[in-house]
């Protein structure tokens, strides 16, 4: 398996077009969502990852692409790509 540095070097060396890079980003995001979906279940403690902070919460319900997460006494619909198991 290649390291992140090796993959990054190959992406830089191949001079991909913007459309190809957008497709690559889309594929990576879908892989992240499917990995998150497999590891998340109702009642599980999690962190909601934002740019500058990680907020603890509890998963109330797992939907197709988002989860209902209770944080600080309120419930939010959060994309699975923003969730991390605690």
Secondary structure per residue as TSV (DSSP state, phi and psi in degrees):
chain	resnum	aa	ss	phi	psi
A	1	X	-	360.0	139.2
A	2	X	-	-82.1	152.0
A	3	X	-	-82.3	166.7
A	4	X	H	-62.3	-38.0
A	5	X	H	-63.2	-41.4
A	6	X	H	-65.9	-42.0
A	7	X	H	-64.6	-42.0
A	8	X	H	-62.2	-41.8
A	9	X	H	-61.5	-43.1
A	10	X	H	-65.0	-39.5
A	11	X	H	-64.0	-43.2
A	12	X	H	-66.1	-37.2
A	13	X	H	-74.5	-26.7
A	14	X	T	-87.1	-6.0
A	15	X	T	49.2	60.2
A	16	X	-	-69.6	151.7
A	17	X	-	-75.6	168.2
A	18	X	H	-63.0	-37.1
A	19	X	H	-64.5	-41.6
A	20	X	H	-66.7	-40.2
A	21	X	H	-65.9	-39.1
A	22	X	H	-63.6	-39.9
A	23	X	H	-64.1	-41.2
A	24	X	H	-62.5	-44.0
A	25	X	H	-62.2	-42.5
A	26	X	H	-61.3	-42.7
A	27	X	H	-63.9	-42.5
A	28	X	H	-63.0	-43.4
A	29	X	H	-64.3	-37.4
A	30	X	H	-68.6	-35.6
A	31	X	H	-65.9	-42.1
A	32	X	H	-60.5	-42.9
A	33	X	H	-65.9	-41.4
A	34	X	H	-69.3	-36.9
A	35	X	H	-64.3	-41.5
A	36	X	H	-65.4	-41.2
A	37	X	H	-63.4	-37.7
A	38	X	H	-70.2	-27.4
A	39	X	H	-99.1	-2.1
A	40	X	-	-108.6	140.6
A	41	X	-	-145.5	162.7
A	42	X	T	-63.4	140.1
A	43	X	T	85.5	-4.4
A	44	X	-	-81.5	140.0
A	45	X	E	-75.2	142.2
A	46	X	E	-148.9	173.1
A	47	X	E	-119.4	137.6
A	48	X	E	-94.3	117.8
A	49	X	E	-91.8	120.5
A	50	X	-	-117.1	179.1
A	51	X	S	-55.1	-45.1
A	52	X	S	-119.2	3.0
A	53	X	-	-152.8	162.8
A	54	X	E	-122.4	117.0
A	55	X	E	-104.1	125.3
A	56	X	E	-73.3	148.6
A	57	X	E	-160.8	-178.3
A	58	X	E	-129.5	133.3
A	59	X	E	-76.8	123.9
A	60	X	E	-93.5	-42.7
A	61	X	E	-149.1	141.1
A	62	X	E	-105.3	116.1
A	63	X	-	-99.8	-170.5
A	64	X	S	-62.7	-49.8
A	65	X	S	-124.1	-7.3
A	66	X	E	-134.5	163.6
A	67	X	E	-122.6	147.1
A	68	X	E	-87.7	119.1
A	69	X	E	-120.8	132.8
A	70	X	E	-93.7	121.5
A	71	X	E	-134.0	130.3
A	72	X	T	52.3	39.9
A	73	X	T	81.0	1.6
A	74	X	E	-124.3	157.6
A	75	X	E	-108.0	137.2
A	76	X	E	-131.2	146.9
A	77	X	E	-87.9	116.4
A	78	X	E	-121.4	131.6
A	79	X	E	-61.0	142.7
A	80	X	G	-62.1	-27.1
A	81	X	G	-68.3	-15.8
A	82	X	G	-95.9	1.5
A	83	X	E	-104.1	145.9
A	84	X	E	-138.2	134.5
A	85	X	E	-64.3	141.0
A	86	X	-	-81.5	360.0
